[in-house]
Amino acid sequence: SLAAFSGVVAALLVKNMGFNFWLALIFTIVIAVLVGVFNAWMVTGIKLDPFIATLVSQAIFRGFAYIISNGKAVPISDKTFIKLGNARFLTIPLTVWILIIAYVIFGFILAKTKFGRSVYAIGGNKEAARLAGLNPNRIIYTCFMMMGALCAVGGVILAARMNSGQPSACVNLEFDSITAVILGGVSFTGGVGNIGGTVLGVFLIQSFNTGLTMVGVQSFWQ
């Protein structure tokens, strides 16, 4: 829902506020980061389970996406915005390059940096991490803020590909996402998983969905 909300916000900023694409992108990322702060506050402040907190946030910002768009797609006419969804580099779509860069950066952060090791430690045992001198709340806030920024970028890319900000975009995508990360070895209890496994999980889910479509299985059965 945050991706859909971000796509709608960016489209509205360009269409109604006269922002150029890059300024709209920056504003959208800032807003999504603040949503990440809100999610982190629900987890650290009022002690909601992260899964429940993000479900609450999903309902809230899906609703906001419908409210600010009046339940309609927001058309995009900005050439730079539209080009983002169709541009290619070395015959490969620019969006694929963005995906690869994101995977490399965050894979390196998780595997090779102190912050990444702290994320695993807090996911495995928050209290033990605290006793070891880590600040769990700061790490949680940072993770949720990065999540917000990535959702914003993904939502803007999706809006560019569809030439409009769609409040209904990504409906039920959270189930595919959860399935993909579990197939990739991520544990619900935390502290286990890696980017490579998640990439494999995403490819498996997408290959399965594509295969069902190619053999003519209706979307309702899928």
Sequence and secondary structure as in RCSB ss.txt:
>XXXX:A:sequence
SLAAFSGVVAALLVKNMGFNFWLALIFTIVIAVLVGVFNAWMVTGIKLDPFIATLVSQAIFRGFAYIISNGKAVP
ISDKTFIKLGNARFLTIPLTVWILIIAYVIFGFILAKTKFGRSVYAIGGNKEAARLAGLNPNRIIYTCFMMMGAL
CAVGGVILAARMNSGQPSACVNLEFDSITAVILGGVSFTGGVGNIGGTVLGVFLIQSFNTGLTMVGVQSFWQ
>XXXX:A:secstr
 HHHHHHHHHHHHHHTS   HHHHHHHHHHHHHHHHHHHHHHHHTS   HHHHHHHHHHHHHHHHHHHHTTS EE
   HHHHHHHH EETTEEHHHHHHHHHHHHHHHHHHHSHHHHHHHHHHH HHHHHHTT  HHHHHHHHHHHHHHH
HHHHHHHHHHHHTEE TTTTTTHHHHHHHHHHHTT  TTSS   HHHHHHHHHHHHHHHHHHHHTT  TTT 
